[in-house]
Amino acid sequence: MKPWIGFLAIFALLEAPPPPVTMEAVRREGAPLKRFEQALRLAETRLGAAWKLVREGGARAELEAAVDDTVAASELALESLRATGRPPGKLGRQYKRGELRTRGFEKGLKELSLAVGFEERERIEQARERVAAIHEQFLSGVMTGR
């Protein structure tokens, strides 16, 4: 029975779409709900890239770009849900997913700001504050939808 579980896990990983590479690729997606999902995946990927740059001592410009992309992708996710034209009550699952993910991004950025030098800290804190505002808007959508 255990080999089936491993097979299903591998199959699920193979079936999962790869994360979008750039913000432009996400913006080109025509369906707002797909664009929402891709934007969240991109934000998660770019936050992971920022952590990798900190661990490996990457360039400051690359770190700032990764953090900026995380914020921009989070904003695009919210914009994409609003672009559907449907009220938050009809998109409760998506708003909740956005709320949870942006809360995670906010926490990741806070921890990242503590892991970097003083020079980078202010910029990352500003990004965290912007993600916190996006998180509040997702949370507002969840609460209005009930």
Secondary structure as the mmCIF struct_conf table of DSSP 4:
data_model
#
loop_
_struct_conf.conf_type_id
_struct_conf.id
_struct_conf.beg_label_comp_id
_struct_conf.beg_label_asym_id
_struct_conf.beg_label_seq_id
_struct_conf.end_label_comp_id
_struct_conf.end_label_asym_id
_struct_conf.end_label_seq_id
HELX_RH_AL_P HELX_RH_AL_P1 LYS A 2 GLU A 15
BEND BEND1 ALA A 16 ALA A 16
HELX_LH_PP_P HELX_LH_PP_P1 PRO A 17 PRO A 20
BEND BEND2 VAL A 21 THR A 22
HELX_RH_AL_P HELX_RH_AL_P2 MET A 23 ARG A 27
TURN_TY1_P TURN_TY1_P1 ARG A 28 ARG A 28
BEND BEND3 ALA A 31 ALA A 31
HELX_RH_AL_P HELX_RH_AL_P3 PRO A 32 GLU A 56
TURN_TY1_P TURN_TY1_P2 GLY A 57 GLY A 57
HELX_RH_AL_P HELX_RH_AL_P4 ARG A 60 ALA A 83
TURN_TY1_P TURN_TY1_P3 THR A 84 THR A 84
HELX_RH_3T_P HELX_RH_3T_P1 PRO A 88 LEU A 91
HELX_RH_AL_P HELX_RH_AL_P5 GLY A 92 ALA A 115
BEND BEND4 VAL A 116 VAL A 116
HELX_RH_AL_P HELX_RH_AL_P6 PHE A 118 THR A 144
TURN_TY1_P TURN_TY1_P4 GLY A 145 GLY A 145
#
